[in-house]
């Protein structure tokens, strides 16, 4: 995925989850944050950030959208709207192992009381994919979730039911950076989601984790990385 009209800035503060104050060209601007996550380990005063210039859109309240943050020498995309787009494009381009040559894709499809990000069909299978964007990293380990997610656990449980009914069920964690070598569940943050995801893996739901190739003006799917669903440390 490509962004247009990229500009750099310096993060100052985040009064609430929707907006931040960023220094752009020596002027303090109020910008839209394209993530509702906590991002406390990323959005630190003084860090360099990447923004999308949206001044062409006269209907916006803010001129800019905050889309990525530098964490030392690693660029982390925080745009919560892009993971579904990236995975959908990767499926069309046969870039996800075991999910090539699909004959039908559809976004936002409901099964029971859950709406899954992607529905797919191949010659002999039908299935659902739930995509989770991951922005939390610590010492080369990526983790999800970054905040408690009651709705996420419900989706995982109903994915188990879909598998029991003959569908293929997949939870794909898209790490929105290049650097982490392993993905783990964040047991301390949300034990319910972690327990549920491990249970899903034990009941036929496939758990995938891919990193991303992130640049200032783009983000694309990278490579699969190791997954650890057990560790609670």
N, C-alpha and C positions, 0 to 999 in steps of 0.2 A: 504494500500500500504506500502510495506517495502522498506527501503533504505539499501544499503550495504556500508560497509567501512565508517562509520560515525566518524567524528573528531570534536572537539570543537576548537573555536578560539575567538579572541577579535577583534571586528570591529574597524577599524581605519578611513577610509574615502571611499567615492564613487565618483571617478572623473567623471563618466558618468553612464548611466543607465545599461550598460552591465557588468561593472567590479567594483570590490571593492578591497580595500587593507585590509587585515586581518592578525593579528598576530597569527601564528600557531607554537606552540612549540618554542616560543621566536624568530621566524623568520618572517619577513614581506613578505607576499605572495600576488600576484595579483590573484584574484579568479573571476570566472564567477558568476553573480547574476541571479538566475533563476526566475526573475520577471522584467518586464519593468515598474512597478508601481513606484510612487514617494517614498513611504515608509519613508517619512521624519520624522514621529513620531516614527518609529521603529529603523532605522539605525542611531543611535546616537553614536558618538565616545565613546569607552569603553564598549559597551554592549557585552554580551556573544552571540555568534552565533554558529549554527550547520552547518557543511559542509559535503558534500559527497566527499570522496577521489576518484578521477578519474585518478590516476597516471597510472593505468593499460591500459588506452586508449592512445595509442601513437599518435593518430591523433589530440588530443586536444591541444589547445594553452595554456590552464591553467590546473593546477593540481587538482583544487578543484572547487566545485559548492556550493554556499551559498544557503541553503534551509530553514533555520528557524532562528528565532531571539527570545531571551528572552526579554519580556517586564515585568519587575519586576519579579513576580513569574509565569507568564503565557507564555507558549511557543507558538509562532505564526509561522505557516508554511507559507512561502512566495513563494513557488514553483508554478508558474502559469500553469505548465503543468499537475498538479495532479488533479484538481477538476473534469475534465471530466472522468478521470480514476476512481476516487473514486465513483462518482455517477453511472457510468456504472456498477461497481462491486456491489454497493448497490442494484441496480435494479435486477441484477442476483440473489442476495441473499434475495430478497423481504424485504428489510429494509426501503423502502420509503412508507409511508402510502398512500393508494389509487393507488399504482402502483405495485401491486403484480401479480404474475402468468402471466407475459407477455410472448408472444410466439415468438416475434422477436424483436431484437435490432440491430441498425446500427448506426455507428458514422459518423458525418460530412455529413449530407444530405441537399441538396439544395431545397428550396421552393421559387419560384420567384427569387428575387435578393439576398436572404439571405441564408447562410449556417448555419444550426442549429447543435448543438453539438450532439444531439441524436434523432433518429427517432425510434418509438416503435409501436408495434401492440399487441393488446390483442384479445380476442375472438370476441369482437364487437366494437373495437375502433382502430383508428390510430392517432398518434399524434407526436408532436415535443417537445423537451426539450432544452431550452437554459440555460446553466450553467454559473453562475457568481461566481468567487472566490472572497471572501471578506477578506481583511487583515486589514482594518481600524477599530479601536475600541477606544472608549472614554467613561470612567466612566461606563463601563458595557453595552454600546450601540454599536452595530456593524452597519457600514454604507457602502453604495455603491452608486456611485463610489468614488474612491479615487482620480480620475482625470477626466476631461471632456471626454466623449466618444460619439462622433458623430455617429459612426458605431453602437453602442449599441442601440441608440434610433431608428435607422432604422430597426434593427432586431425586436424590440418590436412592431413597427407599422405593420410589415408584419406578425408577430405572430397573431395579431388581424384579419388580412385577412384570415389566415389559419383557425382560429376558425370559422369565417363566412362561410367557405367552408366545415365545418363539421369535421375538425380535432380537436383533443384535444391539447391545447397549454399550456405549462408550462414554467415558468421562475423560476429556482431554484438557490437561493443564498446559496452557501456553505461557511459558516464562518470557516476560516481555523485556528480555535482555540477553546478552551473550556473555557467559562467564561461569555461572553455576554449573557444577558437575553432577549434582544430584538433586532430586526433588523429594521432599518429605512433607507429610501432613503436619500441621501445626497443632499438636495435641494440647499444648498449654493454652492456646488461644481458644480453641473450640473442640473439646473432647467429643461432643456429640457428632459433629460432622466427621471427625477423624474415625471414630468407631464405625459410623455408618458407611463410610467409604471403604474401609477395610473389609467390612461385612459384604459390601457389594462385590469387591474383588473375589471374595471367597464363594460368591454365588453367580459367577458367570459374567459379571460386568467387567469390561476391559478398561484398565487405567493406563492412559498414555501421558507422556510429558515431553514436550518439545521446547527447545529454546528458540530465540529469535535473532535475526540479523537486524540490528537497530542502528540507524544513522539519523542525523539531524532531520532529514526530510523524508525518511522512509522507514518502514518496518516490514519484514517478511519472515515467514517461518524458517527455522533453522533445522537442527538435528534432534533426534530423540536423545534424552538423557536418562540416566539411571534413576529408578524409583525405589524409595524405601517407605513402605506403608506401616512398618512395625515400630520403628524407633520413637521413643517418647522423651528422649533426652534433649 
